[in-house]
């Protein structure tokens, strides 16, 4: 360690040059975009969403971005179709990882089946590197057609790598909002009765402000109820596709050695790719740093030679 430190002190210029080269290489080395599910991809398929439904809900619920359920937090991130509410309001999220022969063709098959089941695509992307394609698609399907959709999607696969269904019961939250709405509507009626008996202008204006405030809360809660009804009536399905099983994300509920091995193999391949990419960038930039390094080496040799001559 001491020798390394001494060498650095004697070759400060060289070290500075090396740091500059490393900075340029690291800064310019492309890093794969991280898609959903934890694996990289470059978006090539246009993202689609029900923008009208989403913007309508955002205006109806300007401040309510999430609510806490008995099974966790549910975020208002996806627009939901206008479907009828069920007795129990269950928000269902399904994840499917499958190996397919052709990613692009399989995504098209999934899109067509989704339209056939009166659902719609939320977003998707496709990446087709030389070693095999990967892709992702998320969509919403009416809850009563979830089984039919999953059966069809499984049929498109060469192999099903992982499948999980997560449900959250939001019935209690819906009931709470209904009770809040009932109280607010009663409060509004009370204020309307007061303003009908008021005689002073100041009193009338104060009560009007109260009514407007209550009406704003009523509209917000109605928007939340509407969104919860629609979201519980559909299921969000996320499908990861690849021609290579190692490119798919895994979400094992129990410890499985084979899955850990695949994780480790995938990480090793990614690290080797990064090393190879960095080596290529260093080699390309050799036209800059190699001549400079040679000049520094020659100048240093000349300086040392002059010092040696002076000593003699």
Secondary structure as UniProt FT lines:
FT   HELIX           2..10
FT   HELIX           12..28
FT   TURN            36..37
FT   HELIX           51..60
FT   STRAND          66..69
FT   TURN            70..71
FT   STRAND          72..75
FT   STRAND          90..99
FT   HELIX           103..116
FT   TURN            117..118
FT   STRAND          120..129
FT   TURN            130..131
FT   STRAND          132..142
FT   HELIX           143..145
FT   HELIX           146..155
FT   STRAND          159..169
FT   HELIX           171..197
FT   HELIX           201..232
FT   STRAND          234..242
FT   HELIX           245..247
FT   HELIX           257..284
FT   HELIX           286..311
//
